[in-house]
Amino acid sequence: MPGNSFGKTLVLTSFGESHGVAVGGVLDGFPANLEIDIPFIKSEIDRRRSGLDFFSSARVEDDKMEILSGIYQGRSTGAPIAFLIYNHNQKPSDYDHLADVYRPSHADYTWQQKYGIRDPRGGGRSSARETLVRVAAGAFAKLFLKTQHIHVSAAISRIGKFQISHPVTNLKDPDILAYLEQLKADGDTTGGMVSCSITGVPAGLGEPVFDKLQADLAKAMLSINSVKGFEYGSGFRGAMMKGSEHNDVFINDDGVIKTRTNFSGGIQGGISNGQEIYFNVAFKPVSTLMTEQETVTSSGETVLMKGKGRHDVCVVPRAVVIVEAMAALVVGDHLIRH
């Protein structure tokens, strides 16, 4: 099975299934002799944890990471950093009823068609638990970016029908919380949007053709479970603007060349221009519903199914750190290439 590695010089290879023994990764190409802040990495992993809000999955894992190689006396050695995160809170029996059923909007049917076999326990390899590996690797990447004064920050900018004018990392709006509570009571779900900002990126990162910086960011974001859309800079609003409105005019600001506006989102011609890089990532509603839906079995028989087990009402709050992690890996990769 190809497609388990990401990046060209800073390369993450992930492995593991939702209800397997563990998920883990190998981060290759990480710079040597950098101080590794283990408590920071743990705090990033904890940001993704489920069971911390009423609208997230009730599956609670301690998500303790075991580093197998690449770190010596608290510093990176330049060798591949290999790590494991064990799956302790497993309930594969929650999925026994799905062994022969194709869940609506899941990867069950497509996986079966491609491989001729699938792991129905929480989606197996296609489970969002794999993103835990990305968060851990992204935390390492953030430590590297910090040495270069580059900062990645994401926040929630939409939950379902609610647009959040000032993106937040924690949901406190009573109307939104009431909406999520009602969805949970109804056995339904919703989607949303995460907005991300990257500051401190120097001009010159990226490539002009296939490896454009925004193209790699797009691939990174669209590889995250449940993501349905990506836009950077002016995004789809740019399609409604005139060139005279959209062009970012260059200015000399006390000897520093900048742009007066930033509709380009900090990237021009696939290469960073030194301005803030910003983008939005759209997430679909969670596909597992606690209400009956019609579907078919692998033999083509029409059946009714109802979700069981522990599932999110909305993945967006837990996805914030995943978006940051993937953005950090992309920028880290291009920084090393540069």
Summary of the structure (lengths in Angstrom):
residues: 338
radius of gyration: 21.0
end to end distance: 30.2
largest distance: 71.0
contacts: 1059
relative contact order: 0.18
helix: 31%
strand: 28%
